[in-house]
Amino acid sequence: MGICWSVQIKSVSTGYISKTGEKNGGSNLSSKVSSGPQTQTPRSEGEILQSSNIRSFTYNELKNATRNFRPDSVLGEGGFGSVFKGWVDEHSLAASKPGVGIVIAVKRLNQEGFQGHKEWLAEINYLGQLRHPNLVKLLGYCLEDDHRLLAYEFMPKGSMENHLFRRGSFFQPLSWQLRMKVALGAARGLAFLHNAETVVIYRDFKTSNILLDSNFNAKLSDFGMARDGPTGDKSHVSTRVMGTYGYAAPEYLSTVHV
């Protein structure tokens, strides 16, 4: 699901808000807001959890914000689909003209892609409930007919992956000071998830999912593969490796228990 949300480069791999109880545009799938405790049902399953932090957009609102999803507004592409640059009013989040208001990144699900409704729902239910300086901000979502979209804050410096592995006029090698700043920010994001009231197992930690704002502050993105950690009297959970294979703790590899 990871995608770079800055310049127009293909790469594998938000506080303004209204209530999620708004009309969802006549979806033929359940978009009922759940008012029950979020710990009863895994956040990647079931319904959209209640949150005052995100807005329910209509398809036309996001279509207008991205100028009809114009090809020249594509910021990146990944397993979930394409990400488009858009403009909205800073306060109402209504679509605005390019250069007016604030920039957003709109991710649109590819109907023929590898990821689908489950990952889209997990993204909403995690980022809709969690707020931290080192997590990317989710502004809202669209659930209308077959359309599945997500709207985020725009991250001007793109992903850490591009700064490490791409060269050009936009991407320059990062100083060690900036690299340490990014590493520390990403670690703080993980520490927050691991110490949350309901522990979150991220499961897709990689450079393409570490996004950078204009000051190179790191923010973790892409929670489609995340899952809840141990709760109550459970000391561990069982899970399999998800996303890109990389380092895993030896005790996990031997037991598959987190």
C-alpha positions as CSV (number, residue, x, y, z in Angstrom):
1,M,0.0,0.0,0.0
2,G,3.0,2.2,0.4
3,I,3.2,5.3,-1.9
4,C,5.3,8.4,-2.2
5,W,3.1,11.5,-2.0
6,S,5.3,14.2,-3.4
7,V,6.7,14.6,-6.9
8,Q,5.5,12.7,-9.9
9,I,7.5,9.5,-9.4
10,K,6.1,6.0,-9.3
11,S,7.2,4.1,-6.1
12,V,6.3,0.7,-4.9
13,S,5.1,1.3,-2.0
14,T,-4.8,16.3,8.4
15,G,-6.8,18.5,12.2
16,Y,-9.7,19.9,10.2
17,I,-12.5,17.7,10.3
18,S,-16.2,16.9,10.7
19,K,-18.1,13.9,12.0
20,T,-18.0,10.6,10.3
21,G,-21.8,10.3,10.7
22,E,-22.3,12.4,7.6
23,K,-24.0,10.8,4.6
24,N,-21.7,8.5,2.7
25,G,-23.1,8.9,-0.7
26,G,-25.4,5.9,-1.0
27,S,-22.9,3.1,-0.7
28,N,-24.2,-0.4,-1.2
29,L,-21.8,-1.7,1.4
30,S,-22.1,-1.1,5.1
31,S,-20.6,2.2,6.3
32,K,-22.5,2.3,9.6
33,V,-20.5,4.1,12.3
34,S,-19.8,1.8,15.3
35,S,-20.2,3.4,18.7
36,G,-19.0,0.3,20.6
37,P,-15.5,0.0,22.2
38,Q,-12.9,-0.4,19.5
39,T,-11.1,-3.1,21.5
40,Q,-14.0,-5.6,20.9
41,T,-13.5,-5.9,17.1
42,P,-10.2,-5.8,15.2
43,R,-9.9,-2.4,13.5
44,S,-9.3,-4.1,10.1
45,E,-12.6,-5.8,10.2
46,G,-16.3,-4.9,10.4
47,E,-17.4,-1.3,10.2
48,I,-15.9,2.2,10.3
49,L,-15.3,3.1,13.9
50,Q,-16.7,6.3,15.4
51,S,-14.2,9.2,15.2
52,S,-14.5,13.0,15.3
53,N,-11.1,13.3,13.6
54,I,-12.0,12.4,10.0
55,R,-14.5,13.5,7.5
56,S,-16.7,11.6,5.1
57,F,-16.2,13.1,1.6
58,T,-18.4,12.5,-1.4
59,Y,-16.8,11.2,-4.6
60,N,-17.5,14.5,-6.4
61,E,-15.8,16.5,-3.7
62,L,-12.5,14.6,-4.1
63,K,-12.9,14.4,-7.9
64,N,-13.2,18.2,-8.0
65,A,-10.3,18.7,-5.5
66,T,-8.0,16.7,-7.9
67,R,-9.3,18.2,-11.1
68,N,-11.0,15.0,-12.2
69,F,-8.0,12.9,-11.1
70,R,-5.9,14.4,-13.9
71,P,-2.9,12.3,-14.9
72,D,-0.5,15.3,-14.3
73,S,-1.6,15.4,-10.7
74,V,-0.4,11.8,-9.9
75,L,2.0,11.8,-7.0
76,G,2.7,8.1,-7.0
77,E,1.4,4.6,-7.4
78,G,1.4,1.4,-5.3
79,G,-0.4,-1.8,-4.5
80,F,-3.5,0.1,-3.3
81,G,-3.8,2.4,-6.3
82,S,-2.8,5.9,-7.4
83,V,-2.3,9.0,-5.2
84,F,-3.3,12.4,-6.6
85,K,-2.5,15.9,-5.6
86,G,-5.5,18.0,-4.7
87,W,-6.5,21.4,-3.2
88,V,-9.1,22.0,-0.5
89,D,-10.2,24.9,1.6
90,E,-8.3,25.0,4.9
91,H,-11.4,25.2,7.1
92,S,-14.3,23.6,5.3
93,L,-12.2,21.1,3.3
94,A,-14.3,21.9,0.2
95,A,-12.6,21.6,-3.1
96,S,-10.7,24.7,-4.2
97,K,-8.6,25.8,-7.2
98,P,-5.0,24.9,-7.5
99,G,-2.9,27.2,-5.4
100,V,-5.8,28.2,-3.1
101,G,-6.2,26.6,0.3
102,I,-4.1,23.6,1.4
103,V,-2.7,20.7,-0.6
104,I,-3.9,17.2,0.1
105,A,-3.0,13.7,-1.2
106,V,-5.9,11.6,-2.4
107,K,-5.4,7.8,-2.6
108,R,-7.9,6.0,-4.9
109,L,-8.3,2.2,-4.7
110,N,-7.5,0.4,-7.9
111,Q,-10.4,-2.0,-8.4
112,E,-8.0,-4.5,-10.1
113,G,-5.2,-4.1,-7.6
114,F,-3.8,-6.4,-4.9
115,Q,-5.4,-4.6,-2.0
116,G,-9.0,-3.8,-1.4
117,H,-11.8,-2.9,1.1
118,K,-10.2,-4.6,4.1
119,E,-6.9,-2.5,3.8
120,W,-8.9,0.6,3.1
121,L,-11.0,0.0,6.2
122,A,-8.0,-0.7,8.4
123,E,-6.4,2.6,7.3
124,I,-9.5,4.5,8.3
125,N,-9.9,2.8,11.7
126,Y,-6.3,3.1,12.7
127,L,-5.4,6.6,11.5
128,G,-8.9,7.8,12.4
129,Q,-8.4,6.9,16.0
130,L,-4.6,7.6,16.4
131,R,-3.0,11.0,16.4
132,H,0.7,11.6,16.8
133,P,3.3,14.0,15.3
134,N,5.1,11.0,13.7
135,L,2.0,9.5,12.1
136,V,0.6,10.9,8.8
137,K,-2.7,12.6,9.3
138,L,-5.8,11.2,7.6
139,L,-8.3,13.9,6.7
140,G,-11.1,11.7,5.5
141,Y,-12.4,9.0,3.3
142,C,-15.0,8.3,0.6
143,L,-17.2,5.3,0.5
144,E,-19.6,5.7,-2.4
145,D,-20.8,2.9,-4.7
146,D,-17.6,1.1,-5.7
147,H,-15.4,4.1,-4.9
148,R,-12.9,3.8,-2.1
149,L,-10.7,6.9,-1.5
150,L,-8.6,8.3,1.3
151,A,-7.5,11.9,1.8
152,Y,-4.3,12.7,3.7
153,E,-2.2,15.7,4.5
154,F,0.4,16.3,1.8
155,M,4.0,15.4,2.5
156,P,6.2,17.8,0.4
157,K,9.5,15.8,0.7
158,G,8.0,12.5,-0.3
159,S,9.3,9.2,1.1
160,M,12.6,8.3,2.7
161,E,13.0,5.6,0.0
162,N,13.2,8.2,-2.7
163,H,15.9,10.2,-0.9
164,L,18.0,7.1,-0.3
165,F,17.7,5.4,-3.7
166,R,16.8,8.0,-6.3
167,R,18.9,10.8,-7.7
168,G,18.0,13.9,-9.6
169,S,17.3,17.6,-9.3
170,F,14.7,17.0,-6.6
171,F,16.2,14.1,-4.6
172,Q,19.7,14.9,-3.1
173,P,21.7,12.7,-0.7
174,L,20.6,13.4,2.8
175,S,23.2,14.5,5.4
176,W,23.8,12.1,8.4
177,Q,22.1,14.7,10.6
178,L,18.9,14.5,8.6
179,R,19.1,10.7,8.4
180,M,19.3,10.5,12.2
181,K,16.4,13.0,12.5
182,V,14.3,10.8,10.2
183,A,15.3,7.6,12.0
184,L,14.4,9.1,15.4
185,G,11.1,10.3,14.2
186,A,10.2,6.9,12.7
187,A,11.2,5.3,16.0
188,R,9.0,7.7,18.0
189,G,6.1,6.8,15.7
190,L,6.6,3.0,16.4
191,A,7.1,3.6,20.1
192,F,3.7,5.4,20.2
193,L,2.0,2.5,18.5
194,H,3.6,0.0,20.8
195,N,2.6,1.9,23.9
196,A,-0.9,2.9,22.8
197,E,-3.9,1.9,25.0
198,T,-4.6,-0.8,22.4
199,V,-1.1,-1.8,21.1
200,V,-0.8,-1.6,17.3
201,I,1.5,-4.0,15.3
202,Y,2.5,-2.0,12.2
203,R,3.7,-4.9,10.0
204,D,4.9,-2.8,7.1
205,F,7.8,-0.7,8.3
206,K,10.0,0.3,5.4
207,T,11.5,3.4,3.8
208,S,8.7,3.9,1.3
209,N,6.2,4.1,4.2
210,I,8.2,6.8,6.0
211,L,7.0,10.1,4.6
212,L,8.7,13.5,5.2
213,D,7.2,16.9,5.7
214,S,8.8,20.2,4.5
215,N,11.1,20.1,7.6
216,F,12.1,16.4,7.1
217,N,10.0,15.3,10.1
218,A,9.2,11.6,9.6
219,K,5.7,10.3,9.6
220,L,4.6,6.7,9.3
221,S,2.0,6.0,6.7
222,D,0.1,3.0,5.3
223,F,-1.8,1.1,8.0
224,G,-3.6,-1.3,5.7
225,M,-1.6,-4.2,7.0
226,A,-1.6,-3.2,10.7
227,R,-3.4,-5.2,13.4
228,D,-4.1,-4.9,17.1
229,G,-1.6,-6.3,19.5
230,P,-2.1,-8.3,22.7
231,T,-5.0,-7.2,24.9
232,G,-6.4,-8.1,28.3
233,D,-4.8,-11.3,29.7
234,K,-3.3,-12.3,26.3
235,S,0.5,-12.0,26.5
236,H,1.1,-12.3,22.7
237,V,-0.6,-12.6,19.4
238,S,0.2,-14.8,16.4
239,T,0.8,-13.2,13.1
240,R,2.6,-13.7,9.8
241,V,5.1,-11.5,8.0
242,M,3.3,-8.9,5.9
243,G,4.4,-6.4,3.3
244,T,8.1,-6.2,2.3
245,Y,10.3,-8.8,3.9
246,G,13.1,-7.4,6.0
247,Y,14.5,-7.6,9.5
248,A,12.4,-9.4,12.1
249,A,13.3,-10.0,15.7
250,P,14.8,-13.5,16.2
251,E,12.3,-14.4,18.9
252,Y,9.5,-13.7,16.4
253,L,11.0,-15.8,13.7
254,S,11.3,-18.8,16.1
255,T,7.8,-18.5,17.6
256,V,5.7,-16.4,15.3
257,H,4.4,-14.7,18.5
258,V,4.6,-11.0,18.9
